[in-house]
Amino acid sequence: MLSSRQVKLLDFIIREHVKTAKPVGSALIAKKAGFKLSPATLRNEMAELEKTGYLAQLHTSGGRVPTDKAYRYYVNSLLETKKNLNLETGHKKKIKDALNGIPPDPREINKVVARVLSNLSENLVITGISQDQDFFKKGLVSLFENPEFKEFGEAFQLARFFEEFEGMFQFIEREFFNTLGAPRGIPVQIMIGKESPFRQIQHETVMCAKYGLPGNCVGSLTLVGPTRMDYEKNIALIKFMTEELNKLINK
Protein backbone atom coordinates (compact mmCIF):
# COMPACT_ATOMS: atom_id res chain seq x y z
CA MET A 1 0.00 0.00 0.00
CA LEU A 2 1.47 3.32 -1.06
CA SER A 3 1.47 6.23 1.35
CA SER A 4 -0.12 9.51 0.24
CA ARG A 5 3.36 10.98 -0.11
CA GLN A 6 4.49 8.11 -2.30
CA VAL A 7 1.38 8.48 -4.48
CA LYS A 8 2.14 12.18 -5.03
CA LEU A 9 5.79 11.41 -5.70
CA LEU A 10 4.96 8.66 -8.19
CA ASP A 11 2.42 10.89 -9.92
CA PHE A 12 5.02 13.63 -10.37
CA ILE A 13 7.67 11.22 -11.67
CA ILE A 14 5.26 9.72 -14.20
CA ARG A 15 4.10 13.12 -15.47
CA GLU A 16 7.65 14.43 -15.71
CA HIS A 17 8.90 11.33 -17.52
CA VAL A 18 5.96 11.46 -19.95
CA LYS A 19 6.94 15.04 -20.84
CA THR A 20 10.71 14.62 -21.09
CA ALA A 21 11.41 10.90 -21.71
CA LYS A 22 14.29 11.31 -19.24
CA PRO A 23 14.96 9.67 -15.85
CA VAL A 24 13.74 11.80 -12.95
CA GLY A 25 16.16 12.56 -10.10
CA SER A 26 15.61 13.73 -6.53
CA ALA A 27 17.17 17.16 -7.18
CA LEU A 28 14.64 17.88 -9.94
CA ILE A 29 11.77 16.71 -7.75
CA ALA A 30 12.92 18.92 -4.87
CA LYS A 31 13.11 21.89 -7.25
CA LYS A 32 9.89 21.45 -9.24
CA ALA A 33 7.43 19.32 -7.30
CA GLY A 34 7.05 21.46 -4.20
CA PHE A 35 7.86 18.67 -1.75
CA LYS A 36 9.14 20.12 1.52
CA LEU A 37 11.58 17.26 1.90
CA SER A 38 15.33 17.02 1.72
CA PRO A 39 16.90 15.36 -1.35
CA ALA A 40 18.06 12.56 0.98
CA THR A 41 14.49 11.88 2.15
CA LEU A 42 13.28 11.95 -1.44
CA ARG A 43 15.97 9.48 -2.45
CA ASN A 44 14.85 7.16 0.36
CA GLU A 45 11.24 7.35 -0.81
CA MET A 46 12.31 6.70 -4.40
CA ALA A 47 14.41 3.75 -3.26
CA GLU A 48 11.33 2.32 -1.54
CA LEU A 49 9.26 2.79 -4.71
CA GLU A 50 11.99 1.01 -6.63
CA LYS A 51 12.06 -1.82 -4.08
CA THR A 52 8.29 -2.31 -4.45
CA GLY A 53 8.51 -2.37 -8.25
CA TYR A 54 7.11 1.05 -9.18
CA LEU A 55 10.38 2.64 -10.30
CA ALA A 56 13.51 1.44 -12.06
CA GLN A 57 17.00 2.93 -12.11
CA LEU A 58 18.60 2.61 -15.54
CA HIS A 59 22.03 3.83 -14.41
CA THR A 60 23.62 3.83 -10.96
CA SER A 61 24.10 7.59 -10.87
CA GLY A 62 20.90 8.49 -12.73
CA GLY A 63 17.31 9.15 -11.76
CA ARG A 64 14.39 6.75 -11.91
CA VAL A 65 11.80 5.90 -14.54
CA PRO A 66 8.30 4.45 -14.02
CA THR A 67 7.77 0.73 -14.56
CA ASP A 68 4.76 -1.04 -16.10
CA LYS A 69 3.47 -1.48 -12.54
CA ALA A 70 3.64 2.29 -11.98
CA TYR A 71 1.78 3.05 -15.19
CA ARG A 72 -0.87 0.46 -14.32
CA TYR A 73 -1.38 2.07 -10.91
CA TYR A 74 -1.61 5.49 -12.58
CA VAL A 75 -4.06 4.35 -15.28
CA ASN A 76 -6.30 2.54 -12.79
CA SER A 77 -6.43 5.72 -10.73
CA LEU A 78 -7.42 7.74 -13.81
CA LEU A 79 -10.16 5.29 -14.75
CA GLU A 80 -11.52 5.04 -11.21
CA THR A 81 -11.60 8.76 -10.44
CA LYS A 82 -12.22 9.95 -14.04
CA LYS A 83 -10.24 13.08 -13.14
CA ASN A 84 -8.34 14.94 -15.86
CA LEU A 85 -10.12 13.02 -18.63
CA ASN A 86 -11.87 16.03 -20.16
CA LEU A 87 -10.59 16.58 -23.67
CA GLU A 88 -9.47 20.09 -24.56
CA THR A 89 -11.88 22.14 -26.66
CA GLY A 90 -9.61 22.32 -29.72
CA HIS A 91 -9.38 18.53 -29.98
CA LYS A 92 -13.15 18.18 -29.55
CA LYS A 93 -13.70 20.62 -32.41
CA LYS A 94 -11.32 18.75 -34.72
CA ILE A 95 -13.15 15.48 -34.06
CA LYS A 96 -16.59 17.03 -34.53
CA ASP A 97 -15.50 18.79 -37.73
CA ALA A 98 -14.03 15.56 -39.14
CA LEU A 99 -17.25 13.63 -38.49
CA ASN A 100 -19.59 16.38 -39.64
CA GLY A 101 -21.27 15.40 -42.91
CA ILE A 102 -19.34 12.16 -43.25
CA PRO A 103 -21.13 9.61 -45.51
CA PRO A 104 -22.71 6.61 -43.71
CA ASP A 105 -20.08 4.22 -45.02
CA PRO A 106 -18.27 2.12 -42.35
CA ARG A 107 -15.02 2.07 -44.33
CA GLU A 108 -15.00 5.84 -44.86
CA ILE A 109 -15.75 6.44 -41.19
CA ASN A 110 -12.92 4.14 -40.14
CA LYS A 111 -10.50 5.99 -42.44
CA VAL A 112 -11.41 9.27 -40.75
CA VAL A 113 -11.18 7.81 -37.24
CA ALA A 114 -7.69 6.42 -37.91
CA ARG A 115 -6.46 9.66 -39.47
CA VAL A 116 -7.87 12.02 -36.84
CA LEU A 117 -6.87 9.97 -33.79
CA SER A 118 -3.35 9.32 -35.08
CA ASN A 119 -2.87 13.04 -35.78
CA LEU A 120 -4.15 14.14 -32.37
CA SER A 121 -2.44 11.41 -30.33
CA GLU A 122 0.77 11.26 -32.41
CA ASN A 123 0.57 7.50 -32.04
CA LEU A 124 -0.24 4.55 -34.27
CA VAL A 125 -3.97 3.96 -34.76
CA ILE A 126 -5.52 0.95 -36.50
CA THR A 127 -9.26 0.83 -37.19
CA GLY A 128 -11.33 -2.06 -38.46
CA ILE A 129 -14.73 -3.70 -38.48
CA SER A 130 -15.38 -6.62 -36.15
CA GLN A 131 -15.30 -9.96 -38.00
CA ASP A 132 -13.72 -8.21 -40.99
CA GLN A 133 -10.08 -8.16 -42.07
CA ASP A 134 -10.22 -4.67 -43.61
CA PHE A 135 -7.99 -2.31 -41.61
CA PHE A 136 -6.84 1.28 -41.85
CA LYS A 137 -3.50 2.15 -40.24
CA LYS A 138 -2.16 5.63 -39.58
CA GLY A 139 0.64 7.17 -37.52
CA LEU A 140 3.59 4.78 -37.72
CA VAL A 141 6.00 7.55 -38.75
CA SER A 142 4.88 9.81 -35.88
CA LEU A 143 5.27 6.93 -33.45
CA PHE A 144 8.83 6.26 -34.59
CA GLU A 145 9.76 9.86 -33.80
CA ASN A 146 9.51 9.06 -30.08
CA PRO A 147 12.93 8.58 -28.45
CA GLU A 148 12.00 5.04 -27.38
CA PHE A 149 12.19 3.93 -31.01
CA LYS A 150 15.56 5.37 -31.92
CA GLU A 151 17.06 1.92 -31.46
CA PHE A 152 16.65 -0.16 -34.59
CA GLY A 153 15.61 -3.33 -32.76
CA GLU A 154 12.69 -1.69 -30.98
CA ALA A 155 11.46 -0.02 -34.16
CA PHE A 156 11.81 -3.30 -36.06
CA GLN A 157 9.71 -5.23 -33.54
CA LEU A 158 6.95 -2.63 -33.65
CA ALA A 159 7.01 -2.56 -37.45
CA ARG A 160 6.54 -6.35 -37.41
CA PHE A 161 3.48 -5.95 -35.19
CA PHE A 162 2.15 -3.33 -37.60
CA GLU A 163 2.61 -5.65 -40.59
CA GLU A 164 1.27 -8.74 -38.82
CA PHE A 165 -1.71 -7.04 -37.18
CA GLU A 166 -4.26 -8.82 -39.37
CA GLY A 167 -3.15 -12.18 -38.00
CA MET A 168 -3.26 -10.93 -34.41
CA PHE A 169 -6.62 -9.19 -34.66
CA GLN A 170 -8.69 -12.30 -33.98
CA PHE A 171 -6.87 -12.75 -30.66
CA ILE A 172 -7.34 -9.08 -29.76
CA GLU A 173 -11.00 -9.30 -30.76
CA ARG A 174 -11.58 -12.38 -28.63
CA GLU A 175 -9.52 -11.49 -25.57
CA PHE A 176 -9.97 -7.73 -25.31
CA PHE A 177 -12.72 -6.20 -27.44
CA ASN A 178 -15.27 -8.78 -26.34
CA THR A 179 -14.68 -7.93 -22.67
CA LEU A 180 -15.74 -4.31 -23.16
CA GLY A 181 -19.48 -4.87 -23.15
CA ALA A 182 -21.90 -2.03 -23.82
CA PRO A 183 -20.23 1.39 -24.07
CA ARG A 184 -20.62 3.13 -20.74
CA GLY A 185 -18.30 5.15 -18.56
CA ILE A 186 -14.89 4.77 -20.20
CA PRO A 187 -15.08 1.83 -22.64
CA VAL A 188 -11.34 1.48 -23.19
CA GLN A 189 -9.25 -1.64 -22.64
CA ILE A 190 -5.58 -0.93 -21.92
CA MET A 191 -2.57 -3.27 -22.05
CA ILE A 192 0.65 -1.84 -20.65
CA GLY A 193 4.06 -3.23 -21.56
CA LYS A 194 4.44 -6.87 -20.60
CA GLU A 195 0.69 -7.20 -19.98
CA SER A 196 0.53 -7.66 -23.75
CA PRO A 197 0.69 -11.26 -25.00
CA PHE A 198 2.52 -10.05 -28.12
CA ARG A 199 6.30 -10.11 -27.80
CA GLN A 200 6.67 -7.39 -30.45
CA ILE A 201 4.93 -4.75 -28.32
CA GLN A 202 5.95 -5.49 -24.75
CA HIS A 203 7.58 -2.07 -24.43
CA GLU A 204 4.45 -0.29 -25.65
CA THR A 205 0.93 0.44 -24.44
CA VAL A 206 -2.10 -0.71 -26.45
CA MET A 207 -5.55 0.84 -26.06
CA CYS A 208 -8.60 -0.86 -27.58
CA ALA A 209 -12.19 0.35 -27.97
CA LYS A 210 -15.39 -0.38 -29.88
CA TYR A 211 -17.97 1.90 -31.45
CA GLY A 212 -21.09 1.71 -33.56
CA LEU A 213 -21.06 1.95 -37.37
CA PRO A 214 -23.85 2.13 -39.96
CA GLY A 215 -25.47 -1.10 -41.11
CA ASN A 216 -25.36 -2.66 -37.64
CA CYS A 217 -21.57 -2.94 -37.95
CA VAL A 218 -19.24 -2.62 -34.98
CA GLY A 219 -16.04 -0.66 -35.40
CA SER A 220 -12.85 -1.29 -33.47
CA LEU A 221 -9.84 0.89 -32.88
CA THR A 222 -6.42 0.02 -31.55
CA LEU A 223 -4.02 2.77 -30.45
CA VAL A 224 -0.37 1.83 -29.94
CA GLY A 225 2.23 4.08 -28.33
CA PRO A 226 5.15 4.02 -25.91
CA THR A 227 4.40 3.11 -22.30
CA ARG A 228 5.51 6.70 -21.69
CA MET A 229 2.41 7.98 -23.47
CA ASP A 230 0.04 10.75 -22.41
CA TYR A 231 -2.60 8.47 -20.87
CA GLU A 232 -4.97 11.25 -19.87
CA LYS A 233 -5.04 12.71 -23.36
CA ASN A 234 -5.29 9.38 -25.21
CA ILE A 235 -8.04 7.96 -22.99
CA ALA A 236 -9.96 11.23 -23.34
CA LEU A 237 -9.49 11.18 -27.14
CA ILE A 238 -10.81 7.64 -27.46
CA LYS A 239 -13.67 8.29 -25.05
CA PHE A 240 -14.81 11.41 -26.90
CA MET A 241 -14.39 9.86 -30.35
CA THR A 242 -16.42 6.75 -29.48
CA GLU A 243 -19.13 8.88 -27.86
CA GLU A 244 -19.40 11.05 -30.98
CA LEU A 245 -19.49 8.01 -33.26
CA ASN A 246 -22.25 6.40 -31.21
CA LYS A 247 -24.23 9.67 -31.36
CA LEU A 248 -23.76 9.71 -35.13
CA ILE A 249 -25.21 6.22 -35.50
CA ASN A 250 -28.12 6.91 -33.15
CA LYS A 251 -29.30 10.03 -35.02
RAHU-V548485 format. One record per residue. N is the residue number from 1. RES is the residue in one letter. SS is DSSP state (H for helix, E for strand, - for the rest). PSI is psi in whole degrees, 0 to 359 (none if undefined). OMEGA is omega in whole degrees, -180 to 180 (* if undefined). Layout:
# RAHU-V548485
n=N res=RES ss=SS psi=PSI omega=OMEGA
n=N res=RES ss=SS psi=PSI omega=OMEGA
This chain:
# RAHU-V548485
n=1 res=M ss=- psi=124 omega=-180
n=2 res=L ss=- psi=142 omega=174
n=3 res=S ss=- psi=164 omega=180
n=4 res=S ss=H psi=325 omega=178
n=5 res=R ss=H psi=320 omega=179
n=6 res=Q ss=H psi=324 omega=178
n=7 res=V ss=H psi=314 omega=179
n=8 res=K ss=H psi=320 omega=180
n=9 res=L ss=H psi=314 omega=-180
n=10 res=L ss=H psi=319 omega=179
n=11 res=D ss=H psi=316 omega=180
n=12 res=F ss=H psi=316 omega=-179
n=13 res=I ss=H psi=317 omega=179
n=14 res=I ss=H psi=311 omega=-178
n=15 res=R ss=H psi=320 omega=-180
n=16 res=E ss=H psi=318 omega=180
n=17 res=H ss=H psi=323 omega=177
n=18 res=V ss=H psi=319 omega=-178
n=19 res=K ss=H psi=320 omega=-168
n=20 res=T ss=H psi=339 omega=-175
n=21 res=A ss=- psi=18 omega=-179
n=22 res=K ss=- psi=152 omega=174
n=23 res=P ss=- psi=148 omega=-177
n=24 res=V ss=E psi=124 omega=-178
n=25 res=G ss=- psi=166 omega=-177
n=26 res=S ss=H psi=326 omega=-180
n=27 res=A ss=H psi=318 omega=178
n=28 res=L ss=H psi=319 omega=180
n=29 res=I ss=H psi=315 omega=180
n=30 res=A ss=H psi=326 omega=-177
n=31 res=K ss=H psi=320 omega=-169
n=32 res=K ss=H psi=334 omega=-170
n=33 res=A ss=- psi=347 omega=178
n=34 res=G ss=- psi=15 omega=176
n=35 res=F ss=- psi=129 omega=178
n=36 res=K ss=- psi=61 omega=-178
n=37 res=L ss=- psi=152 omega=177
n=38 res=S ss=- psi=155 omega=175
n=39 res=P ss=H psi=325 omega=180
n=40 res=A ss=H psi=317 omega=178
n=41 res=T ss=H psi=319 omega=178
n=42 res=L ss=H psi=318 omega=179
n=43 res=R ss=H psi=322 omega=178
n=44 res=N ss=H psi=318 omega=179
n=45 res=E ss=H psi=320 omega=179
n=46 res=M ss=H psi=323 omega=177
n=47 res=A ss=H psi=323 omega=178
n=48 res=E ss=H psi=320 omega=177
n=49 res=L ss=H psi=327 omega=176
n=50 res=E ss=H psi=318 omega=-180
n=51 res=K ss=H psi=325 omega=-178
n=52 res=T ss=- psi=5 omega=171
n=53 res=G ss=- psi=10 omega=-178
n=54 res=Y ss=- psi=337 omega=180
n=55 res=L ss=E psi=156 omega=175
n=56 res=A ss=E psi=147 omega=178
n=57 res=Q ss=E psi=113 omega=-175
n=58 res=L ss=- psi=326 omega=180
n=59 res=H ss=- psi=148 omega=-175
n=60 res=T ss=- psi=319 omega=-176
n=61 res=S ss=- psi=3 omega=-175
n=62 res=G ss=- psi=181 omega=177
n=63 res=G ss=- psi=195 omega=-179
n=64 res=R ss=E psi=158 omega=174
n=65 res=V ss=E psi=152 omega=179
n=66 res=P ss=E psi=149 omega=175
n=67 res=T ss=- psi=176 omega=175
n=68 res=D ss=H psi=322 omega=-180
n=69 res=K ss=H psi=321 omega=179
n=70 res=A ss=H psi=315 omega=179
n=71 res=Y ss=H psi=323 omega=178
n=72 res=R ss=H psi=317 omega=178
n=73 res=Y ss=H psi=316 omega=-179
n=74 res=Y ss=H psi=313 omega=-179
n=75 res=V ss=H psi=317 omega=179
n=76 res=N ss=H psi=322 omega=178
n=77 res=S ss=H psi=318 omega=178
n=78 res=L ss=H psi=315 omega=-176
n=79 res=L ss=H psi=327 omega=-179
n=80 res=E ss=H psi=318 omega=-176
n=81 res=T ss=H psi=336 omega=-177
n=82 res=K ss=- psi=19 omega=177
n=83 res=K ss=- psi=149 omega=175
n=84 res=N ss=- psi=24 omega=180
n=85 res=L ss=- psi=18 omega=176
n=86 res=N ss=- psi=120 omega=-177
n=87 res=L ss=- psi=141 omega=-179
n=88 res=E ss=- psi=152 omega=-172
n=89 res=T ss=H psi=320 omega=-179
n=90 res=G ss=H psi=320 omega=179
n=91 res=H ss=H psi=321 omega=177
n=92 res=K ss=H psi=317 omega=-179
n=93 res=K ss=H psi=318 omega=-180
n=94 res=K ss=H psi=321 omega=179
n=95 res=I ss=H psi=314 omega=180
n=96 res=K ss=H psi=316 omega=180
n=97 res=D ss=H psi=320 omega=-179
n=98 res=A ss=H psi=326 omega=-178
n=99 res=L ss=H psi=344 omega=-178
n=100 res=N ss=- psi=122 omega=177
n=101 res=G ss=- psi=10 omega=-180
n=102 res=I ss=- psi=138 omega=-180
n=103 res=P ss=- psi=150 omega=-177
n=104 res=P ss=- psi=56 omega=-179
n=105 res=D ss=- psi=116 omega=-177
n=106 res=P ss=H psi=320 omega=-178
n=107 res=R ss=H psi=318 omega=179
n=108 res=E ss=H psi=320 omega=178
n=109 res=I ss=H psi=317 omega=180
n=110 res=N ss=H psi=324 omega=176
n=111 res=K ss=H psi=315 omega=-179
n=112 res=V ss=H psi=317 omega=-180
n=113 res=V ss=H psi=313 omega=-180
n=114 res=A ss=H psi=315 omega=-177
n=115 res=R ss=H psi=312 omega=-176
n=116 res=V ss=H psi=314 omega=-178
n=117 res=L ss=H psi=322 omega=179
n=118 res=S ss=H psi=321 omega=178
n=119 res=N ss=H psi=316 omega=-176
n=120 res=L ss=H psi=326 omega=-178
n=121 res=S ss=H psi=339 omega=-174
n=122 res=E ss=- psi=35 omega=177
n=123 res=N ss=- psi=174 omega=178
n=124 res=L ss=E psi=131 omega=177
n=125 res=V ss=E psi=131 omega=178
n=126 res=I ss=E psi=125 omega=178
n=127 res=T ss=E psi=152 omega=179
n=128 res=G ss=E psi=184 omega=176
n=129 res=I ss=E psi=130 omega=-179
n=130 res=S ss=- psi=138 omega=-179
n=131 res=Q ss=- psi=19 omega=179
n=132 res=D ss=- psi=146 omega=-179
n=133 res=Q ss=- psi=33 omega=-179
n=134 res=D ss=- psi=108 omega=-173
n=135 res=F ss=- psi=153 omega=172
n=136 res=F ss=E psi=130 omega=-174
n=137 res=K ss=E psi=129 omega=180
n=138 res=K ss=E psi=145 omega=169
n=139 res=G ss=- psi=9 omega=-178
n=140 res=L ss=H psi=320 omega=-180
n=141 res=V ss=H psi=315 omega=179
n=142 res=S ss=H psi=320 omega=-180
n=143 res=L ss=H psi=319 omega=-178
n=144 res=F ss=H psi=349 omega=177
n=145 res=E ss=- psi=349 omega=176
n=146 res=N ss=- psi=144 omega=-177
n=147 res=P ss=H psi=336 omega=180
n=148 res=E ss=H psi=336 omega=-173
n=149 res=F ss=H psi=18 omega=177
n=150 res=K ss=- psi=332 omega=177
n=151 res=E ss=- psi=134 omega=-175
n=152 res=F ss=H psi=318 omega=-176
n=153 res=G ss=H psi=317 omega=-179
n=154 res=E ss=H psi=316 omega=179
n=155 res=A ss=H psi=321 omega=-179
n=156 res=F ss=H psi=317 omega=180
n=157 res=Q ss=H psi=317 omega=-179
n=158 res=L ss=H psi=322 omega=177
n=159 res=A ss=H psi=324 omega=177
n=160 res=R ss=H psi=318 omega=177
n=161 res=F ss=H psi=316 omega=180
n=162 res=F ss=H psi=315 omega=-178
n=163 res=E ss=H psi=329 omega=-175
n=164 res=E ss=- psi=12 omega=-173
n=165 res=F ss=H psi=321 omega=-179
n=166 res=E ss=H psi=318 omega=-179
n=167 res=G ss=H psi=336 omega=-179
n=168 res=M ss=H psi=344 omega=-171
n=169 res=F ss=H psi=322 omega=-179
n=170 res=Q ss=H psi=321 omega=178
n=171 res=F ss=H psi=314 omega=179
n=172 res=I ss=H psi=317 omega=179
n=173 res=E ss=H psi=315 omega=-176
n=174 res=R ss=H psi=315 omega=-171
n=175 res=E ss=H psi=333 omega=-172
n=176 res=F ss=- psi=306 omega=-178
n=177 res=F ss=H psi=320 omega=-175
n=178 res=N ss=H psi=351 omega=178
n=179 res=T ss=H psi=357 omega=-175
n=180 res=L ss=- psi=325 omega=-178
n=181 res=G ss=- psi=198 omega=-179
n=182 res=A ss=- psi=138 omega=180
n=183 res=P ss=- psi=119 omega=176
n=184 res=R ss=- psi=151 omega=-178
n=185 res=G ss=- psi=246 omega=180
n=186 res=I ss=- psi=90 omega=-174
n=187 res=P ss=- psi=63 omega=-179
n=188 res=V ss=- psi=128 omega=173
n=189 res=Q ss=E psi=137 omega=-174
n=190 res=I ss=E psi=126 omega=173
n=191 res=M ss=E psi=127 omega=-176
n=192 res=I ss=E psi=121 omega=174
n=193 res=G ss=H psi=239 omega=-174
n=194 res=K ss=H psi=1 omega=170
n=195 res=E ss=H psi=337 omega=-180
n=196 res=S ss=- psi=138 omega=176
n=197 res=P ss=- psi=354 omega=-176
n=198 res=F ss=- psi=118 omega=-177
n=199 res=R ss=H psi=328 omega=-176
n=200 res=Q ss=H psi=339 omega=-175
n=201 res=I ss=H psi=39 omega=179
n=202 res=Q ss=- psi=9 omega=169
n=203 res=H ss=- psi=12 omega=-178
n=204 res=E ss=E psi=169 omega=172
n=205 res=T ss=E psi=139 omega=179
n=206 res=V ss=E psi=127 omega=175
n=207 res=M ss=E psi=135 omega=-178
n=208 res=C ss=E psi=143 omega=177
n=209 res=A ss=E psi=161 omega=176
n=210 res=K ss=E psi=160 omega=177
n=211 res=Y ss=E psi=160 omega=-180
n=212 res=G ss=E psi=149 omega=176
n=213 res=L ss=E psi=159 omega=178
n=214 res=P ss=- psi=158 omega=178
n=215 res=G ss=- psi=28 omega=-179
n=216 res=N ss=- psi=24 omega=176
n=217 res=C ss=E psi=158 omega=176
n=218 res=V ss=E psi=122 omega=179
n=219 res=G ss=E psi=155 omega=177
n=220 res=S ss=E psi=143 omega=175
n=221 res=L ss=E psi=144 omega=177
n=222 res=T ss=E psi=121 omega=178
n=223 res=L ss=E psi=129 omega=-179
n=224 res=V ss=E psi=129 omega=178
n=225 res=G ss=E psi=178 omega=178
n=226 res=P ss=E psi=154 omega=175
n=227 res=T ss=- psi=335 omega=177
n=228 res=R ss=- psi=48 omega=180
n=229 res=M ss=- psi=168 omega=176
n=230 res=D ss=- psi=91 omega=-174
n=231 res=Y ss=H psi=318 omega=-179
n=232 res=E ss=H psi=311 omega=-178
n=233 res=K ss=H psi=314 omega=-175
n=234 res=N ss=H psi=321 omega=176
n=235 res=I ss=H psi=316 omega=180
n=236 res=A ss=H psi=321 omega=177
n=237 res=L ss=H psi=311 omega=-178
n=238 res=I ss=H psi=317 omega=179
n=239 res=K ss=H psi=311 omega=-178
n=240 res=F ss=H psi=318 omega=-180
n=241 res=M ss=H psi=313 omega=-179
n=242 res=T ss=H psi=324 omega=177
n=243 res=E ss=H psi=316 omega=-180
n=244 res=E ss=H psi=322 omega=178
n=245 res=L ss=H psi=318 omega=179
n=246 res=N ss=H psi=326 omega=174
n=247 res=K ss=H psi=319 omega=-179
n=248 res=L ss=H psi=318 omega=-178
n=249 res=I ss=H psi=329 omega=-176
n=250 res=N ss=H psi=1 omega=179
n=251 res=K ss=- psi=none omega=*
